[in-house]
Amino acid sequence: MAVLEILTYPDVRLKQDSTPVEHFDDTLRAFVADLEETRLAGPGAVGIAAPQVGYFQRIVIVDVSTLKRPVPNHGHLILVNSEITAWDGYAVGREGCLSVPDYTGNVIRAERIHLIAYDPHGERREFDMEGFEARAVQHEMDHLDGLLFLDRLVSKRNDLFRRKTYK
């Protein structure tokens, strides 16, 4: 396994769309292992998307199960070719990103989502998510479409904050 280099804003590659995964093979699973190693090496990252390391396929990892204050969650998730099929409610929340290390910002996201995805072996999975887990998945999935949380700020003038410290 290897820790991969994370692309940071304003790298134009972060704006690139990702393509669906077509082959669920050992190469995919090896990349997922490297992506997870990279997430764990980051400062407190609950998620990472393949485009953040310059790999433009629809792969994200999310794990909010280790937060100090427990939240409803499905544990460690590797989501391939994920699609949100339903959403409900909206809430504003603060977000940060490995690709935007110096800032956080207030973003509106759906409070509840229904998600269809595949695991690294090609098995179809469905999830109903809420709260912080739903927010984290939406944030990571935005990377697959070339979006950063900066693109979804409530107000570009009032809702972007310089990060004080990474914990």
C-alpha positions as a Python dict, from the first residue, in 0.01 Angstrom:
ca = {
    (1, 'M'): (0, 0, 0),
    (2, 'A'): (109, 357, -62),
    (3, 'V'): (12, 705, 49),
    (4, 'L'): (-80, 894, -266),
    (5, 'E'): (-30, 1265, -334),
    (6, 'I'): (-345, 1470, -272),
    (7, 'L'): (-432, 1733, -532),
    (8, 'T'): (-505, 2070, -373),
    (9, 'Y'): (-704, 2371, -484),
    (10, 'P'): (-658, 2545, -730),
    (11, 'D'): (-532, 2240, -926),
    (12, 'V'): (-754, 2232, -1238),
    (13, 'R'): (-768, 1852, -1234),
    (14, 'L'): (-1004, 1878, -933),
    (15, 'K'): (-1267, 2017, -1173),
    (16, 'Q'): (-1257, 1705, -1394),
    (17, 'D'): (-1550, 1462, -1418),
    (18, 'S'): (-1489, 1098, -1329),
    (19, 'T'): (-1591, 795, -1532),
    (20, 'P'): (-1771, 487, -1400),
    (21, 'V'): (-1566, 187, -1292),
    (22, 'E'): (-1607, -96, -1542),
    (23, 'H'): (-1375, -364, -1403),
    (24, 'F'): (-1409, -489, -1045),
    (25, 'D'): (-1074, -661, -1025),
    (26, 'D'): (-753, -682, -822),
    (27, 'T'): (-627, -357, -978),
    (28, 'L'): (-935, -173, -845),
    (29, 'R'): (-897, -330, -501),
    (30, 'A'): (-526, -240, -487),
    (31, 'F'): (-609, 121, -574),
    (32, 'V'): (-880, 126, -304),
    (33, 'A'): (-621, 5, -49),
    (34, 'D'): (-389, 291, -147),
    (35, 'L'): (-678, 539, -133),
    (36, 'E'): (-766, 421, 219),
    (37, 'E'): (-401, 446, 327),
    (38, 'T'): (-401, 804, 196),
    (39, 'R'): (-725, 889, 383),
    (40, 'L'): (-583, 752, 708),
    (41, 'A'): (-262, 953, 662),
    (42, 'G'): (-466, 1273, 632),
    (43, 'P'): (-548, 1484, 935),
    (44, 'G'): (-881, 1356, 1064),
    (45, 'A'): (-1030, 1276, 723),
    (46, 'V'): (-1365, 1094, 729),
    (47, 'G'): (-1370, 1056, 352),
    (48, 'I'): (-1172, 1069, 32),
    (49, 'A'): (-1257, 1046, -337),
    (50, 'A'): (-1043, 902, -615),
    (51, 'P'): (-1017, 1234, -806),
    (52, 'Q'): (-843, 1389, -505),
    (53, 'V'): (-541, 1172, -589),
    (54, 'G'): (-567, 1220, -966),
    (55, 'Y'): (-757, 897, -1041),
    (56, 'F'): (-1072, 993, -1228),
    (57, 'Q'): (-1304, 702, -1164),
    (58, 'R'): (-1619, 702, -947),
    (59, 'I'): (-1477, 571, -619),
    (60, 'V'): (-1518, 719, -271),
    (61, 'I'): (-1441, 602, 81),
    (62, 'V'): (-1637, 731, 381),
    (63, 'D'): (-1609, 629, 746),
    (64, 'V'): (-1774, 839, 1018),
    (65, 'S'): (-1781, 550, 1268),
    (66, 'T'): (-1471, 665, 1455),
    (67, 'L'): (-1589, 1015, 1547),
    (68, 'K'): (-1561, 1117, 1914),
    (69, 'R'): (-1936, 1180, 1927),
    (70, 'P'): (-2107, 881, 1765),
    (71, 'V'): (-2347, 949, 1477),
    (72, 'P'): (-2577, 708, 1291),
    (73, 'N'): (-2363, 533, 1030),
    (74, 'H'): (-2299, 224, 822),
    (75, 'G'): (-1933, 189, 922),
    (76, 'H'): (-1645, 190, 678),
    (77, 'L'): (-1784, 232, 324),
    (78, 'I'): (-1615, 186, -11),
    (79, 'L'): (-1862, 319, -267),
    (80, 'V'): (-1809, 254, -638),
    (81, 'N'): (-2031, 411, -905),
    (82, 'S'): (-2256, 552, -633),
    (83, 'E'): (-2580, 731, -712),
    (84, 'I'): (-2815, 924, -485),
    (85, 'T'): (-3166, 822, -584),
    (86, 'A'): (-3365, 1019, -324),
    (87, 'W'): (-3303, 1299, -76),
    (88, 'D'): (-3504, 1482, 186),
    (89, 'G'): (-3461, 1791, 401),
    (90, 'Y'): (-3180, 2042, 395),
    (91, 'A'): (-2936, 2164, 656),
    (92, 'V'): (-2637, 2397, 668),
    (93, 'G'): (-2315, 2249, 806),
    (94, 'R'): (-1944, 2328, 822),
    (95, 'E'): (-1721, 2128, 588),
    (96, 'G'): (-1350, 2095, 529),
    (97, 'C'): (-1155, 1901, 268),
    (98, 'L'): (-815, 1740, 219),
    (99, 'S'): (-797, 1922, -117),
    (100, 'V'): (-871, 2260, 44),
    (101, 'P'): (-653, 2227, 355),
    (102, 'D'): (-654, 2590, 470),
    (103, 'Y'): (-1030, 2660, 476),
    (104, 'T'): (-1367, 2537, 595),
    (105, 'G'): (-1708, 2661, 489),
    (106, 'N'): (-2082, 2644, 543),
    (107, 'V'): (-2261, 2430, 284),
    (108, 'I'): (-2627, 2329, 239),
    (109, 'R'): (-2675, 1953, 195),
    (110, 'A'): (-2964, 1708, 205),
    (111, 'E'): (-3026, 1573, 557),
    (112, 'R'): (-3131, 1227, 440),
    (113, 'I'): (-3038, 1037, 125),
    (114, 'H'): (-3098, 699, -36),
    (115, 'L'): (-2785, 569, -205),
    (116, 'I'): (-2716, 288, -449),
    (117, 'A'): (-2353, 184, -498),
    (118, 'Y'): (-2127, -113, -561),
    (119, 'D'): (-1855, -250, -339),
    (120, 'P'): (-1504, -326, -478),
    (121, 'H'): (-1620, -679, -571),
    (122, 'G'): (-1909, -548, -784),
    (123, 'E'): (-2184, -631, -533),
    (124, 'R'): (-2475, -386, -542),
    (125, 'R'): (-2551, -214, -210),
    (126, 'E'): (-2825, 24, -94),
    (127, 'F'): (-2816, 259, 202),
    (128, 'D'): (-3046, 503, 375),
    (129, 'M'): (-2826, 768, 534),
    (130, 'E'): (-2883, 1070, 752),
    (131, 'G'): (-2702, 1350, 925),
    (132, 'F'): (-2325, 1370, 912),
    (133, 'E'): (-2283, 1044, 721),
    (134, 'A'): (-2518, 1170, 447),
    (135, 'R'): (-2326, 1500, 438),
    (136, 'A'): (-1989, 1325, 411),
    (137, 'V'): (-2109, 1102, 125),
    (138, 'Q'): (-2252, 1400, -66),
    (139, 'H'): (-1926, 1592, -15),
    (140, 'E'): (-1715, 1304, -150),
    (141, 'M'): (-1952, 1236, -440),
    (142, 'D'): (-1921, 1601, -545),
    (143, 'H'): (-1553, 1532, -618),
    (144, 'L'): (-1663, 1277, -878),
    (145, 'D'): (-1837, 1558, -1068),
    (146, 'G'): (-1550, 1805, -1038),
    (147, 'L'): (-1706, 2003, -750),
    (148, 'L'): (-1548, 2123, -427),
    (149, 'F'): (-1729, 2248, -118),
    (150, 'L'): (-1610, 2592, -231),
    (151, 'D'): (-1856, 2562, -521),
    (152, 'R'): (-2146, 2509, -279),
    (153, 'L'): (-2080, 2772, -12),
    (154, 'V'): (-2395, 2934, 124),
    (155, 'S'): (-2226, 3274, 77),
    (156, 'K'): (-1883, 3318, -75),
    (157, 'R'): (-1845, 3637, 129),
    (158, 'N'): (-1965, 3522, 471),
    (159, 'D'): (-1932, 3144, 485),
    (160, 'L'): (-1566, 3069, 410),
    (161, 'F'): (-1333, 3048, 711),
    (162, 'R'): (-957, 3011, 742),
    (163, 'R'): (-885, 2684, 925),
    (164, 'K'): (-722, 2751, 1261),
    (165, 'T'): (-575, 2405, 1321),
    (166, 'Y'): (-604, 2056, 1183),
    (167, 'K'): (-684, 1802, 1454),
}
